């Protein structure tokens, strides 16, 4: 009997302790800072640990909204403003979720939102960059479909969809449903129509046909992964280089990839290479290739040589934005993945002034899949199985690119 009583007391003690254990602590927002940047504003939230966030824009009035899951905000300083933000307030959502609303004094878009883990004596930080924009650019980014989030599993509840889940303690209600925006990739099969591009060893293989076949192959692989994919051309037609850029911009591409196959006087030259835009070519071969590719527009009656100043202006502009850095980031992933599947040239990531890469607002890469002047590579590029191998490697690189914290926050 004594043994039974002891066991009962132990069980009761365990149950009492279990029910007395505190719930997992919420993320504590310790401080909020707002600073000016040359083109907008940076908001920084100092926290004791990581948090699930969603950042998006609302209109009438213009607002940037930060939703934070399971968060405590004790006494946060919100009486500040700058060239973009005119007023800040904090509201409570369902459960312990919080919302920070920043009223905007002018049109702006959310350029980045990302977490910084503890480092250099500082704790977790959520960083949000707002960049000044035109009215049109602001309106094109309004709504939850453009929200930036680190929570891939987030899905709005029915209560959230109905709009009855949020209040500032007044009659104001705001409803937002978050969906993970699908990334848009534009593939550009090089050459086409009256521009055959490089020609194979025996004069029967045209670059324009190889690139189109590769474009269709890669499109299928990417669509199977859930990407939205467009081709600049889906048949044998000629499209000027500048028009290819416009196509990517019109589709609001998150990534642009131009597909090509090289040629060289040295029939032993082999290997795949990747190019990104630069005003200085990485070597003579890169410079010669860019010049050769850019002359394709002369075939269609457009001479790029008469726009040197404009091209230089674009290059200078590119160097002042993060577009070129994003292009290089994807190029790095692409080289890594291709190295696992096919032969590469030395110094695989190269730089040159390709006209087709000059969209200042779309990260862009040009892939040279190999040399049609080499018998082995010509034969490989003509086979569906080899093109599939290239497509799968390119798709893995695209996955890694969009999963990169800096890119995922855009």
N, C-alpha and C positions, 0 to 999 in steps of 0.2 A: 504493500500500500504506500509506504514511504517513497519507494522508487517511482510509483505512478504519479504521486503528488509532485515530486521533483521534476519529472518530465513535463508535467502540465505547466508548472511554473516557468520552465525554460521556454516552452512553446509560446506562452503568453508574453514573455519578455521579448522574444524574437518578433512576434507580431506587433508589439508596441513600438519597438525600435524601427521596424519597417515603415509603420504608418507615420512615425515622427520624422523620418528622413526628409530633408528639404528637397523640393523639386529642383531639377537642373536650372541653375541660375541663368537669367536672361542676359543678353549682351547689354552692357552698360555704355551709353554714349557719354563720354566724359567732357568733351568740348567740341565746338564747331567753329571753324575758322573760314573767313571769306577774304580772298585776295584778288587784286587786279592782275590781269595778264595783258600782254600787248594786244591780243585779239579777243579778250573776253574776261572770264573770271574763273577762279579755281575754288571749289568748296572742299574742305577737309573735315571729316568727322574722326575724332580720336576715340578709340574704343578699347575695351579690355579683352575682347576676343572677336573672332570673325562673325559675320552676320549675312543673312540672305537679304539682298536688296533688289529693288527695281526702280529705275529712273526713267521718266518719260515727260512729255510736254502736254499741256492742256491750253486751251484758248478761251478768250472772253471771260476774264482777262488772261493775258499771257502768263503762264506759270510753268516752272520746272518743279516736278514732284519727285520726292524720294520716299519710297515705301520700305520699311524695315521690319522684318519678321522678329517676333519675340524680343522686344527691345525695351529697356528702361531708359528714360530721359528725365533726369531729376531737375536740375536747374540749368538749362541750356541758354546761353546768351544768344538772343536772336535780334537784338536791336542794332543791326548793322546794314549797310547798303553800299553799293559801289556802282560802276558804270553800267552794269547789267541788272543787278538785283536791287529792287526798291523796297521790298518788305519780306520778312520771313515769319512764318508761324508754324506751330506744331499741333497736330491733332492725334486723336486716338482712334484706331480702327478696331476690328473684331479681336477678341482676346487681348493679348499684350502687344499686338502689332502697332507700330506707330507710322505716322506720315508727316514729313516735313515739306511744306509748300513755300517756294520762293517766287514771289511775284516779280515779273520781269519788266523793267522800264523800257525795254526795246526788244526787237526780234532777236532771238538767239536759238541755237540748237545745242543738244548734248553731244559733245565731241567724244568724250571718253568717260567711263565709270569703271573703276577697278580697285581691288583691295591690295594693300601693302602689308605683308606679315611683319611682326616685330623685328626691328633692327636698329642698331646704333642707339640703344637705350630707349627707343620709342615703342609703344604698343601697336596694336592693329590700327590701320587707318583706311578709311574709305575715301577715295579721291574722285571728284566729279569735275570735269572741265566743261564749261559753257563757252561757246564761241559765238561772237556776234555774227548775224546773218541778215539776209534780205527777208522781206515779208514772205516772199514766195518760198524760200528755203525753209522758213519756220513752219509755214502751213503744210509743207510736204512731209514734215516730221511729227505732226500732231497725232496723238493717240497711242494706245497700248501696243499696237502692232510694231511700233518702232522703239519700244522700251528696251533698255539695256539691263540685263540681269545676270546674276551668277547662279541662279537656281533653275537648272534645266528641267526640273520636275514640277515646276510651279504650274498650277492650273486653277483658274477662278472657280469658286463655288457658286451654286445657284444664287446664294444670298448676295455674293459680290456682283453677279451679273445683273441682279435686280436693282442694285444701287443703294440698298438699305443697310449698308454695313459700316458706314463711315460718318463721323460727325465731329465738328469742332466745338460742340456744346452749343450750337446755334442751329438755325434752320438750313445752313449751307450743307449740301451733300454733293459729293463728287464720286463718280463711279468709273472704274477702269478695269478692263479685263486684259490680262497679260498673255500674249502668245509669243512663242519663240519665232522670230522672223526667220524665214528660210533665206539662206544666203544665195545670192545671184552670181553665177559665173558665166561670162561670155567667152566663148572659144572662137578663135579666128583662124580658120584654115587658110594658110598663106597662098597668094597668087590666085589664078583662076581666069577662065575665059581666054582672051587673047594674050594673057601673060602666063606662060607655062611654068615659069620658075626654072629651077635646076633640072637638067635632063640626065637620065641614067647612062651607064656605060655604053649600052648598045643603042641608045637613041630612042628607046621605046617607053621608058618610064619617065613620067612627068611629075615634078614636085607637086603641082596643083592637085593631082589625083591622089597622091599619097597623103597630103595634108587633109584633104576632104575626108578620106576614109578614116584617118586618125581622129579627126574632129567628131565624126559620128560615133566612133567607138568610145571615145572619152565621154561624150555626152551621155551615152547609155549607162556607163559605169557610174557617173555622178548622179544621174537621175535615180538610179537604184539606191543611192545613199541618201536621197531626199533633197538634193540641191535643185534649184531652178536654173536651167541651163539654156542658153541661146547660142546659135551659131551666126557669125556674121554672113556666112553664105552656106546654103545647103545643097548647092548645085554648081555646075561649072560656069560661073559668071565672073566678070571682072568688077571689082569694087575698089575704088581709090583708097589709098591709105588713110586719108583724113576722114573719109566716110566710115571706115571701120572704127575709128575712134568715136565718132558721133553715135554709132550704133551702141557701143558699150555705155556711153553716157546716157543715151535715151532709155536704155534698159535699167539704168541706175545700178550698174554692175558693182559688186563688191570685189571682184577680181577679174582681170582680163588676161587671157593667155593666147599668144599668137603661135601657131604651129608651122614649122618649116623643116626642110631637109637641105643639107648643105651640098656643096660641090667644090672640088679642089683639083688643081693640075696634078698634084701628087696622088696617083691612084691608090697608094697605100694608106692615105690619111683615113683614119676611122675615129669614131667616138661621138658621144652625145655632148652637147654644151648648152648652157643656159645664159641668157643675156638679160640685163636690166639697163635702164636708161642712164646715160652719163654724158656730160658735155665733152669728156675726154675719153677716147677709146682706150681699152686696157692693153691693146697691142695692135700691130699693123694689120693682122688678119681680121680682127674685130672691126677696125676702121674700114677695111676694104669690103667686108660683108655688109656693113650698114650702108655704105655708099651704093653697093649693088642692089640691095633690097629697096632702098629709097627711090631708086630710079624707076621702080615699077610704075609710079604715078605718071612719069613722062609718057609712058605708053598710052595712058588714057588722056593725055593732053594737059596734065597738071605738072608743071615744073616746080619742084620743091626748092630748087636752087635759088629762086628769086625771093625767098623769104628768110634769109639768114638772120636778120635782126629779130624777126618775130620768133623764130625758133630759139634763138639765144635767150630772148625774154622769157619764153616758156621754161627753158632749162633753169634759168636763174630762179624763177618762181618755184619750180619743183624742189630746188635745193633748200627752199625756205619752208617747206611743208613736210609732213610725215609720209607723203605718198611714196617717195622714193625709198624711204626706210622700210615701208611695208612691202614694197616690191622685192627688196633685197632679202627681207625675212622669208618671204615665200620661196625665193630662189634658193635660199639655204636649205629649206626643207626639201625642195624638189631635187637638189643635188644629192642629199642624203638618201632619199628613197630610190632614186635612179641608180645610185651606186650599188644597191643591193640586187639589181636586176640586169643591168647592161653595162657595156664598156663606156667609159667617159674619157674625154680629152683631158689633158693636163690643164690645171687652172680652169676648172669646169665653169665656174661662175665668172662671166666676162661682162664688160661694159662697152656700150657704144651708143651713138645717137640715132637709134632707129625711129623713124617718123611714126611708126605704128604704136610706139610706147609713150607718146608725148601727151596723153591726156593728163592734165595736172591734178585731177581729182579721182583717178581710178588706178589702184595698184596694178602694175602690168609686168608681164614676163614674156620673153620670146624663147621658145624651145626649139633648138636645132636637133632633130631626132637622130641625125647621122649623116653620112656622106653617100649620096646617090652615085658619086664618081667611084665608089669602091664596090666591087662586085658582090662581096659578102653582105655589106650593109644594104645595098640595093635589093638584094634578094630577101633579106630579113624584113625590110620595110614594106615589101609587097605582100607579106603574109599576115593574115588576120591574127594568128596566135602571137606573133611578135608585137603587133600594135596593141593587142590586149594587155601584154606584159607592161608596155609603156603606160597605157591608160591606167592600169591598177596602181602603178608606182606614183603617177601624177595625182591620182585620187587620194592616196594615202598622205601625200604631201599637203594636199588641200585640206584634208581633215586636220592635220597637225597645225596648219596655218590658222584656221578658224578657231581651233582650240587654244591657241596661244593666248595667255591672259590679256595682253595688250590689244590683240585683235578682237577677242571675244567681247571686250568691253565696248566695242564700237557698234 
